[in-house]
Amino acid sequence: LPDQAELVGSGAVCEWTSPSELAVLLAPGATIVPGNSVSLSAGLKTQDGLSDAAPSLQSLVSPPAIAVPASFVLTGPSEVSACDSATIAAVGAVSSRPLTFTWTVVEPNNGNLTAALSSETGVAVTFPASLLTGPTVISVVATNFLQVSSVELLHNIRSVTAGAPLVSILVPAPPYVASKDLFAIATVQNSGCATSKAGFDFEWTLSEAGGRRAVVLTGTAGEFVVPKGTMRGDGTYSMSVRVGLDGVSSVKSMNVVAIPSPLVASISGGTKRMAAPSTTDLTLDASPSYDPDTCPPPDPTSTGAPCVDAAMMYAWACQTEPDGLECRTKTDSAVASFPAQAVARVNIEALSLSESHSGVLMTVTTSKGSRTASHSVSVAVVNGGDPNLKVELMVETRDTVAFQHTGATSGPDSGLTWSLGGAGYLGEEG
């Protein structure tokens, strides 16, 4: 209803997510919260307009089934001179509405610092270092408009020699994926009681956390790049930087937990294939699937041996299209099954397909430990369909995209034509 427009914000958009489901995409300024009552005008029909018009109705807004808490990192000095002030900030939190931050002193029992933080609800706090009575732990929790609180983050800080620079490490908010580069920046501020303002020296280390603490990477610049593959998935690391100036230095450290990369499932030959009703051996190859933590992306132009990951597992499933039912065999109506291996060979002729079926959808699910990924190929079953016709992406750069086809006879009499188009293509179709 028009008088409730402020609940969803000016510019909210209604979008059909299925023929019978209408979603409202909230706009900036939306105020709707769980517990609100929303009135819908009479006359709403399904997307195709074939249903009866719905009467006006009221709906109570429920909280989401899975409420996602805010995710962020803390940045600020761990060492500060008594003559300076320290600023600790929550960085990287993404929320459509303002977050409320609760800052508290975990230890030691410090009444003055506790009082200074008690009224702070913003993204950052600043306090004079003279309030520190020893090594101090400060915690922060962010709460969103759904009253869902984030994980508590802790920040350690202590007083050090007068004149030490104030050092913070700025990194993106987690997660930190092992197969992606991680960029860190040391932000440095001169102490108010420093005797010199000369250039700073930087000493970075990335070491394994825990027993051995083996150093895996070092650096000497203001920026520190951890190349992909340096950290292993499920590994915990300590990143630290020492910043020195005329013999006086400060150290800032933080823990980095690297998570395994998502698996990449792929089937060679393109997202659509063809077969004839009499095809007995349609070959689908999922060996291009890979774990980025173990193998690089496959290079179709390479002549070298492909990377082999023996720990990768495969499972295949077949569905008829367009009804999405499990494929069954003609002989006994059993659900079609396939060996748990990278290559599946599909006997189209043996499947029970009716005239209403346009083909089958073949899906491979790769797994490695608790990680899984799936990829599907639609197979159109038509008279004369060539099961060996494949299209491979050979080159994909900013300037060039190149494809190659195999299977069918090439040349002007092959009956093959190339076309390029779609929503993301800005040139002429053809």
N, C-alpha and C positions, 0 to 999 in steps of 0.2 A: 504494500500500500504506500502511496506517496508520503503520508505523514510518518512513515517509519524509515524513510530513505537514509536518515542519519545513522541508523544502525549499521548499514552496510557500506557507508561512505559514498561521497559524490563520485560518480563514474564507475560504480560497481557494474559488473558484466554478468549476465546470465548465459550459461553455456550448456548445451546438451552433451552429457558424457556418455549417454546411451539413448536408445529410442524412448526409454521411459524414465530416465533420470536427468533432472535439471540441476546444475550446480551454479552457485552464486559465487563469483570471484570478488572478494572484498576489495575495496579501494582504500587508499590512504585516508585516514581520519575515521575509519570504521570504529564503532563503539560496542558492537554486539559482543555479548559474553554469555557463557552457559547460564541458563535460568531465565533469559529473556524470552518473551513470547512474541512470535512473529506472525503477522496476519498476511494471508495470501488472498489476492483478489479472485473473484469467481471468473471462470472462463478458461482456465489453463487446460491445454490438451497435450497429448504426446507429440513428439517431434514431427511425426508424419501427419498429424492432424486428424487421424482416423478415430481417435477415442472420443467418448463423450466429454463435454466440458465439465471440469471439476467445479464443485461449489466453493464458495469462500470458506476458508478454514484457518484455524489458529494452530501453530506448532510451537512446542517448547524446545528451545535450543539446548541440546545436550553437549557435554564435553566430548572431545575427540576420544576415540578408543585408545589411541596411543598419543599421549601428549609429549612432545619433544622438548626437553629442557634446553636452555641456552648453553652454548659452548663458547668458551673464550680462554685466553691465556692472560697471565699477570705479567706486567712489565714494571720495572722499578729497581733501584739500587739495592744490593744486599749489604753494602758497606757505605757508611756515611759519616762525615766529620761532624762534631758537635756544633760547629759554626754554621752548618747548612740545614736545609729542609729537605725532606724526602717526599717524593710523589710516587705513589703506587697506583697503577691504572689497569683496568680490565680492557683488553684489546681483542677485537675480532668477533665480538658478540653480534649476531644477526637476529633481529626481531622486528616484526612489523609494527610493534607498539613499544613504548618505553619500558625498560626493565628497572626493577627496584633492587639496589644492591645493599646488602647488610654486611658491614665491616665490624669485625670484633678482634680483640686481643686474646690469643689462645694462651700464651705464656710469655713472660712471667706475669704475676699479679701486679698490674700497673694501672692504678686508678686514674692518673692524669691522662695517660694515652687512651685508656678506655673511654673516658669522658669526651676526649677530643673526637673520637670516632663514632660515638653513639648516635649523633645526629646526622651522620653522613649517609646518604642513600644514592649518590651519583656514581658515575663510572670510574671516578678517581678520588683519592684522598691525598691530602698534603698536610704534613705536620712537621714541627721543628724537631731535629734530631736530638735536641737537649731533653726531650721527653723520654728517650730511651734509657732504661736503667740496666741494660745488659742485652745479651742476645735475645731477640724477640721474634715471636711467630704471630703473624697477622693472618686472619682468614677472611674470605669473602664468599658470599652466596648470592646469585642473581635469581630473582623471582619474576616470572612473566605475568601477563594479565589473566592467565588461567590458573594462577597460584601454583604453578609448577616450578619447583626450585632446581637449580643446577647442582652439580657436584661441588662440594666445598673445595676451594683452592687455597693453598697456604703459601705465604711469602715470609722468608727469613730475612732479618735485617739486624745489623749490629753497628755500634760506634767503632770508628777506627782513627788512625793517626790524623791529626789536623792537616788539611791540604790535599787529602786523597780525592781523586776525581769521582764523580757520581756516575756509575756505569749501569746500564740496563741492556738486556738482550731483547730485541724485537724479532719475533717469529710469527708466522701465520698461526691461526687457531688449528688445533688438531682436527682430523687425524693426520698422522705422518705416515705416508705409504712408502714402503721400502723401495719401490721401483720408480719413485719420483724424486726429483731434486728438491732439497730443502735449503731455503735461503734464510740466513740470520744476519742481523745488523746490530752492531754495538753502538748504542746511543750514549754519548759521553758529554758530561757537563763539568766545567771547571768548578772546583770548590771555591767558596767565597773567601776562604782563608789561604788559598794557594799562593805561593811566592813567585810562581812562574806560570806563564800562559803559553809555553812552547808547545810543539807538536807532541802527540801521544804515541806510545809504542803499544802494539797489540800482540798478544800471544793467545791464540785459540787452541783448544784441544777438544777432540771428541773421543771419549773412551767408553769402553764397556762398563756398565754399572755392575756392582757386585764384587766377587772375590778378586779376580786377576786385574780388573780395571785396565786391560790392555788398550793402549792408545791406537785408534784406527785412523785418525786424521788430525792434521794441524794446520794453522794458518797464521798470517802476520799482518793482515789488512783489517780495515774497519768492517768489511763484509766477509762473511764466512759461508761458503757454498759446500753443502754435503751432496756430492753427486749420487744419482740414483744407483742402487746396488751396493752402496757403502755399508748401509745398515741392513741387517737381516730382519725378516718379518718376525714378530713376537719378541724382538730384542729391546732391552732397555739400555739407554746410553746417557752419559753425563756430558753435557756441553758446557764449557766454561771459557771465559775470556779474562785475561789479566791485562789491565790497561795501566801503563806506567807513565809518570811525568817527573823528571828530575829526581829519580830514586824513590818517589812515593807512588804507590800503586793500589789499585782496588781490584777485587776479583768478583765476577758475577757468574753463577752457575745455575743450570736448570737441567731437569731430567727430560729426556725425549724417549717416548715409547713408539717404536716403529711397528706398524701393523702389516700383516701379509697383504700383498696386492690382490685385487680381485682376479679370478681366473678369466681368461678370454676364450669363449667357445666359438668355433668357426667351422663351417663346412665349405670345402672348396667347390668352385663351379658356379657361384652366384646364388642369389636368394631365391631364384625361380629356376626350376628345371622342367624338362619334358620327358614323357615316356609314352609308348604306344600301349594299347590294351594287351598286346601279346608280348610285351617286354618281360623277360625272365631274369635279367641281371642289370638292374639299375644300381650303379656304384656310387655311394656317398662316402666321401673321405673327410673325417673330422680331425685328421692328424695336424692340420694347421692350428688347432687349439693349443694354448700354451699358458704356462704360469709365468708372469713377468718377473717373478723373483728367481726363476731358474733358467728361462730361455728368453732370448730377444724375440721381437715380432718376426714371423717368417718373412723372408725376402724371396719373392717369386723369381727374381732375376739372378739369384745367387746360384753358382754351380757347385758350391761346397755341400758337405753333408749336413742335413737338417739337425737341429738340436733335438735330442730325444730325452723325454722325461718319463722314466719308468713308473713313477708314482702316480701319474695321471690315470684316472679311471673314466670309463665311458659307459653310458646307458642310452639305448635308442627307444623311441616310442613312435607309433604311427597313428594318425587320425585321418578319417575320411573328411573331405571337404565338399560342401560347406557346413555339414551338420556337426563336425567336431567329435564324432564318435570314434571309439577305438576300432582300428582296422581288424577285420576278421578274415580267416581263410575260407575258401569256397568249400573245401572238403568236409570240414567238421565244425565250422563256425567258431573255431578257437581264436582267441586274441593273438594277433600276429606278434611274434617275438623275434629278437635279433641278438646275436652274440655280443657280449660286453667287450667290444674292441673298437678301435678307432675307425675302421672301415665297415660300413654296413652294405650288404648286397640285398636289394629288395626285388622280390619276384612279384611284379605287378600282376601278371597273369593269374597268380594263385590267390590274389585278394578278391574278396567279395565286394564288387563295386556295382552299383545300380546306375541307371541312366541319369538319375538326379545328382550323382556325384561328379564333380568336375576334376577330382584328383585326390591326392593325399598330402598331408602335412607331416613331414618327417622332422623329428626333434631329437637332438643329441644333448644330453646333460653330462657335462664333465664334472668331476669331483676330485678333490685332493684334501684329505683330512676333513675339516668342517666346511671348507669352501666349495661352492658349486657355481656353475654357470651353464646357461642353456642357449641354444641357437637352433632356429628352424628354417627349413627349406620347403617351399611349396612346389609340389610336382604336379603339373597339369597332364592328365592322361587323355590324349587325343589320338585319333587315327594318324599314323605317319609320324608321330612324335619321336624325335631322336634322343635316346637316353644318354648319348655321349656328348651332346652339345653343352658346352660349358663356357662361361665368361669369367675371366680372371682379371682382377685389378693388378696391373704390373707396376705402375708408377703413380704416386700421389704426392705432389709437392704443391707449393703455393702457386706455381705458374703452370704446372702440367698435370693432367690426369690421363693415364694411358691404360687401355684395356686390350685383352687378347681373347679371341674365341678359339675353341678347339672342338673337334667332333664331327661337325657336318662338313660336307665338301665345300671348299672355298671357290671363289670365282664368280663371274657374272650370272652363271646358271644355277647357283646354289640356292637361290630363293631367300637369301639372308639379307636383311637390311639393318642398319644401325640407326638409332634415334637417341636424341638427348633432350631431356625436358624435365619438368617437375617444378614444384613450388620454389626450390632453392636455386633454379637455373635462371640466369638473367639474360641469356642470349636468345637467338631465334631457335625455335624447336625444329628438329629435323635430323 
